[in-house]
Amino acid sequence: MQARLKNLCWSHRSFKGKVLSVSFLLFFFYQLWILLHIILWTVVNPGESAFMESRLEHLQEKDEKATLRHQWVNYNQISIHIKQAVIAAEDAKFIDHEGFDWEGIEKAYEKNKRRKKIVAGGSTISQQLAKNLFLSNQRTPWRKAEETIITLMLETILSKQRILEIYLNVIEWGNNVYGIESASLRYFSSHARDLNSFQSAKLASMIPNPKYYERHQDASGLIERSGIILSRMNSAQVP
């Protein structure tokens, strides 16, 4: 009887060891897959992000012919004004940090604690890009840990200019609208290179809730936030 129990315990430990080994290998190869993609993006533009693929899948559940409005535009064909506006709105320390704005995270934590709900995120442009490119919208400890790893990869491998270029080309700017070129055409019937400071401030102010602001272009919150961003744009450092 004792020998049988020992064998069962040994088998159980052996099984757990195999599961852990397989889990580690899967984790390792997943990180390697992400790393290789980021290395490739130093010379090749990304296609659809994980966020875009998720949105498209949802759209095609209702209409199988649905497509995304998305058009890549190179960094030198994007107005300096929208670069300034997005940095002023989303990540004022973008040039200086290495992926994480610890002061911003602390302020967001204190604000959420006072309000007793999540009203501020504190995520940098690099963190937002990590989520957009690879991760789901679910808030889980695993996703946050993975976001941290991917952010470090992005900051280590890509230049700040390349990070901002990809970010501007993949983020959501309304229902089925992705990237700065599609947003410029959608809201101002002009190309990304021709955006002025007022238009740029408005587009940057839409980022936190693009679908809502697409339908409510005259919302007081949008107008107020646009004014704040406009006042900060000249001090924004652009790569």
N, C-alpha and C positions, 0 to 999 in steps of 0.2 A: 504493500500500500504506500509506504513512504517513498519507495523507488518510483512508483507511478506519479506521485505528487511532485517529486523532484523533476521528473521528465516533463510534466505539464508546465511547471514554473520555468524550466529551461526553454521549452518551446515558446512560451509566452514572451520571455525576454528576447529570444531570437527573432520572433515576429515583430516586436516593437523596434528592434534594432534595424531590421530590414525596411520597415515603414519610414523610420527616421532617415535612413540612408537614401531611399528613393525620394523623400520629400526634399532633402538637401540638394540632391542632383537636379530635381525639377526647378528648385529655387535658383540654383547656380546657372542653369541653362536659360532660364527666363531673363535673368539679369544680363547674361551674355547676349541674348537676342536683342534686348533694349540697347545695350552698349554698341553693338554693331550697327544698329539703325542710326544712332546718334553720330557715330563716326562717318557713316555714309552721308549724313546730312551736312557734313562740312562742304561737300561738293555737289550734292544732289538735293533738290527741293523735296520736302515731304509731300505725300499725296493727301488723302483724307486722314484726319486725326481720329482717335478712338471716339471722341465726343461727336464728331461729324458722322461717323459710321453709325453710332447709336441713334442719332437723330434721323438719319436717312432710313434706317431700318424701321423706326417708328412711323415715319411718313409713308413708307411703302406698304405698311400693314393696312393703311386706308386707301392708298392709291399706288399700285405697283409700278406706275410710270413716273412717280415722283422723283425729282432730282434736286440737287443742291445748287444754289447760286454761289459759285466760288471760282475766283480767277486769281491766279498767282501774279504778283507784281514784284519786281526786284527792288531792293533797298533804295537804290539811287533814283527810282521812279516813284518814291513815296514822299510826299510833302514833309518838309522839316517841321511844319506846324503840328501835324498829327503825331509825329514822334514826340515832340515836346509835350503835347497835350496828354498823351497816354502815360508818359513818365510822370508828369505832374499829378495825374489823377490816381495812378495805380501803384507807383513805386518811385518816390522822389530820390531814394538813395540807390537807384538801380546801378549807376556807374561804379559806386564805391563798394557795395557789399559783395559777398561771395555766394550769393544764393538766398540768404536769409537776413531779414531785417529784424534783429532781436528786440530792438526798442519798439518797433511797430507791432510785433507779436505781443509784447507785454502790454502795450496800450490797448490793443484789441481785446486781450484777456480781461483787463480791468473794466473795459466798457461793457463787455458781455456779462461780466459778473454783476455790475450795477443794474443792468437792464434785466438780468435773470433769463436771458435768451441770447442767441447768436445774432448780433447786429453788425459785427465787424469781424473781418477775417485776418488781416495782417499779412496776407500772402504776397510775396513779391511776384514780379513778372515771370521770373524763372520758375517759381513754384506753380503759378497758374498754367504756364506752358507745359510743365511736367504732367499735371492733371489732364489737361486738354489733349495732349498727344497720346497718352497711354492708359489712363485710368477711368474708372466709372464715376458716377456722381454719388455713390454711396459713401456716407461718412462712417468709416470704420478705422480702428487702430491700425489694421494691416494696410489700408490705403494710405494713411498718413505716413507710416514708416516707408512704404514704397515710394511715395511722393518725395520724401527726403533723399532717398538713394538716387532717384532719377534727377532731382535738382542738382545734386552734387556732380553727377555725370555731365549734365548740360553745361554747368559752369566750368568744369574742367576741360571739356573737349571743344566747346563752341565759344567763339568770341561774343562779347556783349552785343556787337552789331548784328551778328547772325541770330542770336537769341531774340532780339527785338524784331528783326525781319520776319522770322518764322511766326512769332507771336502775332504780329500785325496781319499776317496772312491766313491765320487759322481760327482766330476767335470769332465768336458769334456776335452778330450785330442786328439781329431781328429774326423774324420767322423765316427760316430757310436761307438766311443771308450770312455768309461767312467770308471773312477777310476784308481788308480795307478797300480793295478795288470794288468789290461787289457792294459794300456799304456806301461808298462815294457815289456810285451810279444809282443806287436805290434811293438815297435821300437828297442828293444834290445834282443828279444827272451830269456829273463830271468825273474825271479820273482822279485817282489818289494823288497824283503829282500836282494837281491844281487846287487842292483844298487850301482854304485860307484859315486864319487863326480862329475866327468865329465858328466856322463849320467844324473845325477840328475839335474845339472845346465841346461842342454839342455831341459829336460822335463819342468822344472820350467819356462824357458824362453818362452815356447810355450803357456802357459796358457792364455795370453791376446787374442790370435788369433789362436786357435789350428787347425782349419780346413785348414787355409792358410799354416801354418808351416808344417803340415803333407805333403802337396804337394811340399813345398819348404824347404827341410831340409838343403840346403846349402845357404839359404838367408843370406845376410850380416847382416841384423838386428838381426837375430836369433843368429848368431855366436857372434856378439858384445855383445848382452844382456847376452848370456851364460857366457862370460868372466867376465862381471861385477858381475853377481850373484856368480860365482865361487870365486871371490875375497872377497865377503862379507859373505860367508857361515860360516866360522869359528867363526864369532862374533854373529851369529844368536842363540838366546836362544830358546831351544826346551823344551816343557813341558814333 
